[in-house]
Amino acid sequence: MSAEAAKAAFYEVKAKMNEKGARATNGRRIVIATVKGDIHDIGKNIVKLLLENYGYEVVDLGKDVAVDTIVKEAVKNDVKMVLLSALMTTTVVFMEETIKEIKKTAPHIKTMVGGAVLSKEYAEMINADFYAKDAMQSVRLCDEYFENL
């Protein structure tokens, strides 16, 4: 029920943002997804909302997204960054699988991971390029990365 309430709140906030007009993305397109097996997307939705507010074009693949779908969509959408979310300890292994596949298929695409069960050490262990401890840090890291391209 709380997830449905959060969804309704996100819808209202997004509508207000659209009324005020979003900033131009300037080619700052990102793919975001909750990894395979994980059905929790409140954190991902918060990150998406903030990124859009800061002028990013976010391709949201949703929750419980297969590794090959994430990689295929990242390449198809010609993104420079993929953000992966997981809330459950049993699903973070799919982050590692996804990162391996991205590095093999499209090594120019950077990866950022986040979620309640993750740590900076785990992100380093699975070879993520970036780790965000919260939604605002995701925005700051994206800003730094895209400014230095």
Secondary structure, DSSP 4 states (H G I P E B T S, - for coil): -HHHHHHHHHHHHHHHHHHH-PPP-TT-EEEEEEBTT----HHHHHHHHHHHHTT-EEEE--SSB-HHHHHHHHHHTT-SEEEEE--STTTTHHHHHHHHHHHHH-TTSEEEEE-TT--HHHHHHTT-SEE-SSHHHHHHHHHHHHHT-
